[in-house]
């Protein structure tokens, strides 16, 4: 039922709980592994991030880390990208997708979300690559303010609200105009998704969920296909 494709992790088994939720049980850590879980007509593909980086509102590009928001140390609004290999889902029909990004011990959220809840939370969007950009431009480009601007202008595939101190954040990446991700999957190539601050980007205070995050295989795009 399960095909492990990386590392020496034991082959886990899976059961369905509700809807398409999965409970994975194994004898070894699966961090960094790519694997598929088949349940009936649905297959869940776990795709770890292969590259990460950031772009800020001044067009400055960094690689190997992730940060979303702004702070005294990084005062310009910043978004992050994560590159995934979609060859495993090429030619398959996607039915759901979610993005998981671990939090770090360095975070700060002080602006409340809109009424009536007024909770201190961070609205994190999952944005696909705009048609105006290419993978080479996103991952290898130099100073280029248009990258940040074009990603900010793109409609998210989905979003989530996360409270201060969130340590593992999984949110929808297949809700709005999901054919954008389907087209990327059809191409079956390396593809970036972006984590974007969708609420507090104009605040004068420090607002960031991920500070000093190192790119790692625990950043995961989970794709379900039929």
N, C-alpha and C positions, 0 to 999 in steps of 0.2 A: 504493500500500500504506500510506502514511503520510499522515495529515492533520494539518498544523500549524495551531494555532488562535491562537497569540499571538506577537507579536514578528516579527522579520524573519529568524529562523534559517532556514538552508537546510533543505530536506526531507531528513531522513536516511533510510537504509535499514536494515533489521534482518534478522538471521538467528537461527535458534534453535540453541542449543548443546546443552544437555541439559535434559530436562524442559521447564520453561517459562522457563528463563533466556534473557535477550536480550542480544545485543551490538549496540549502536547506533553507527553511524558517520555523521558528518555533516561539513559544512564550516564550521559556526559553532556557537557555544555554545548549548546548549538550556536553560540555567538560566532559570527563570521561564516557560518555555513549557509549554502544555498540548498534548498530542498523543496520538494513538492509533496503535498498531502492530497490523496485522492479520496473523496467521499461521494459515492454515488456518481452523479453526472458533473460534480463540481470539483475542480482541482485548485488548491491554494498554493501559490508560488511565493516563496520567501526570497527576496532579492536584496542582498546587502549593498550598501553604498560603496562604490569603488573610488570615487573622488569627491572632495568637498571644497568649498571655498565661499568667499563673500564678495559682494559688491555694495558700495555705499553710494549715497546721494551725490557725492562729488565725482563718482566714477572710478574710485580706487578699488583695485582688485587684489584679494589675498587668496592663497591656496592652502589647503591642509587643515583649515580650522572652520568653525561655524559660530556665528553670532547673529542674533536677530534683535533689532531695536536700536537704542542709543544710550550712551552713558557719558560720564565725564571723561573717561579715557578714550571713548570712541563716540564723539559727539554727533557725528553725521549719521543720519538714519541708514541702517544696514540691513540687508537681506542675505540669505545663504542659499547656495545651490548644492544638490547632491546628485551624483551621476549613477545611474543604474543600467545594467545590461538587460535589455528587453528581448534578447534573442530567444530566451526560454518561453516567452509567451507569443512569439511571432505566429501569425495565422490562427490564433485562438480568439474566441469571443470573450471579452472581459465583462464580468458581471458586478464586480466590486473591487475597490482598491483603497488602501490606507497607508499613511506614512507614519513611521515611528521614529521619534528623535529623543534621545535621552537628555534630560536636563542636567545641569551641573550645579555645584555648590555656589556658583556665582550667578545670582539672579536678583532682580529687583522689580517689583510691580507695585506702583502706588496710585495709579489712576483707575477709578472704578469703571466698570462696564456700564452701558447705558441703563437708565431706569426701565423697569421697576426694581431690578435685582440689586444694582449698585454694589456688586461684589468686586473685590480687587482681583481682576483676572486679565489675562492677555489673550487677545484674539489672534490666533495664528492661522494663516492661510496657506494652502498647498497649491501653488501655481504651476501650470505647465510652461514649457518654453514658448515664448511668443513667436509668431511666424517670421518676424523681422530678424530673429537671432539664429545663430548656428551653434553647435556644440563647441567648435573650435573657438568661436568668438567668446563664448561664455567661460570656457575653461582655460584658454590660453591668451586672452586679450590683455592689453595694457589698459591705461587710463581711458575710460569710455563711459561718460555719464548716461548715454543712451541705454546701456544694459539695465541699469537700475530703473530708469524711467519706463522702459518698455515692459519690464516685469511687473512693476507697480500698476501699470495700466491694464494688464491682462486679468481677465476674470479667473478667480480661483476655481479649481476642481472641487474643493471643499474647504472647510475650516473647523477649528475647535477653540473653545475657551478653556484656558488653563490657569489655575490659581498659583499664587506665589509658592515656591518650594516644590513645584511639580518635578518629579525625577524621571518619569518615563511617560512620554506623551504620544498617544496614537490618535490620529484624526483622519477624517474622511478625505479621500483624494479622487472621488469618482461620482460626484453629485451634480455638478453644474456643467452642462455641455460636455458630457463625458466622452464624446466621440473624439475629442482632442487627444486623450490618452489612448483611445483605441487606434487612432491613426498612427501614433508613435509606435504602438505595439506591432502593428502591421508591418512597419518598416524593420522591426527587429534589430535595432542598433543601440548603441550607447545613448542614453537620454537623460537630461537633467530635469529634476523637479526643484522648485524653489520654496523655501519657508519665508513667509512675508508677514511683518507686523501689520495687521489690518485695523487697528483701533487707535493706539496711543502714539502714532508716528509724529503727530504735531504737538505733543505735550512738551512742556518746558522742563519737566522733571526727568530723572533717569528712568527709562522703561525698557527693560530687556529681559528675555527669558533664558537665553543661552549666552553665557560669557566665558570666553576662553575655552570653548569646546574643541577637542581634538577629533579630527575625522576618524571614524572607526566603523567596523562591520556591524556594530549594534544599531546603526542607523539603517532602517529596513523599509523597503517598499513591499507590502504584501498585496498580491494581485490574485483574485479569484477568477477562474475561467470555466467555461462550459465546453 
